[in-house]
Amino acid sequence: MFKKGDVLKSPADFDNAMLFGILVEVWQRGELLDYGSRITKHTESAVFLDDAEGYFLKATCQFKVR
């Protein structure tokens, strides 16, 4: 499964993180944007988290297992 620091890359990674309720961190250009939330939904281009009002773009952000 996942271990701390793993980067979510494939649609299956995002599906599994969502299914198993894995906490993820969101990074952009070396800056931590979200410390640890669960994925509620994802599309081809965006990720929605349970504590965020908006979404994060897959093209500009990195999603790491917390």
Secondary structure as the mmCIF struct_conf table of DSSP 4:
data_model
#
loop_
_struct_conf.conf_type_id
_struct_conf.id
_struct_conf.beg_label_comp_id
_struct_conf.beg_label_asym_id
_struct_conf.beg_label_seq_id
_struct_conf.end_label_comp_id
_struct_conf.end_label_asym_id
_struct_conf.end_label_seq_id
TURN_TY1_P TURN_TY1_P1 LYS A 4 GLY A 5
HELX_LH_PP_P HELX_LH_PP_P1 ASP A 6 ASP A 6
STRN STRN1 VAL A 7 VAL A 7
HELX_LH_PP_P HELX_LH_PP_P2 LEU A 8 LEU A 8
BEND BEND1 SER A 10 SER A 10
HELX_RH_AL_P HELX_RH_AL_P1 PRO A 11 LEU A 19
TURN_TY1_P TURN_TY1_P2 PHE A 20 GLY A 21
STRN STRN2 LEU A 23 GLN A 28
TURN_TY1_P TURN_TY1_P3 ARG A 29 GLY A 30
STRN STRN3 GLU A 31 HIS A 42
BEND BEND2 GLU A 44 SER A 45
STRN STRN4 ALA A 46 LEU A 49
TURN_TY1_P TURN_TY1_P4 ASP A 50 ASP A 51
BEND BEND3 GLU A 53 GLY A 54
STRN STRN5 PHE A 56 LEU A 57
TURN_TY1_P TURN_TY1_P5 LYS A 58 THR A 60
STRN STRN6 GLN A 62 VAL A 65
#
